[in-house]
Amino acid sequence: MPTRDQTIDVVVGDGHVSGTLITPGTQIPGVLFVHGWGGSQQQYLARAREVAALGCVCLTFDLRGHAATSAQFEKVSREQNLVDVVAAYDVLVGNPNVDSSAIAVVGSSYGGYLAAILTSMRAVKWLALRAPALYLDGGWELPKRQLHRDNDLVAYRQNLVPPADNRALRACMTFQGDVLVIESENDSVVPHAVISSYVEACTRAHSLTSRVIRGADHGLSDEDAQRSYTSLLVNWMTEMVQGARADTRIAPTNAPQPSSRESA
């Protein structure tokens, strides 16, 4: 196996000594986890550890308006949260152990919506969406909370949405990587029509896997539903990662390069 050498300084008391950090030369996939609205990275830490055990570098993070920055909850916008996701992606890809052509993004609810949009801005090979939400394109810079007051999202989500009418679906329509879409059977927040809108938008995907968690609600409040989601995600990631390793001829997904409480 090839290796990579990096000269480093080791601090010892008032001085330092020189060292050489030797790491495997083969880079490994990176996986970015994006939590839902009202959630936090804590919801994904256990799953991220399981995926990391497959031989991946995983990154979880808190969107602005959540956890330590919850004071911004009422004011943070989709635009700001998308900036958060892009910044987290760039940190992950900047890790020297990460293969930038083998990036997975996993998102739930609002996080799934943002993850879908990310694929139009950065190179993503694998996209896993659990109960991905949908929002109207208008009011992009407004506080996300205001969208629920200004728009009838319940009615909007009851019907199929044409990809041309929604930014997240337009991104899915051009995405050429592998896609996993997971639906909760008893989801009153993200109904079946939303899932169908995402699935039908993925017309150019290399592969599309759609699964339903029986008896599950939107937030996966039942422990069996939580375990089912973990199993579906880890099994799919195992298939994707092992498949990529077995076939080094797979080319990275084409995408634009950089320019400058769970609910939905």
Helices and strands as residue ranges (DSSP letters): E 3-12, E 15-24, E 28-34, H 42-52, E 57-60, G 67-72, H 78-93, E 98-108, H 110-118, E 126-130, H 144-150, H 153-156, G 163-165, H 167-174, E 178-184, H 192-201, E 207-213, H 223-246
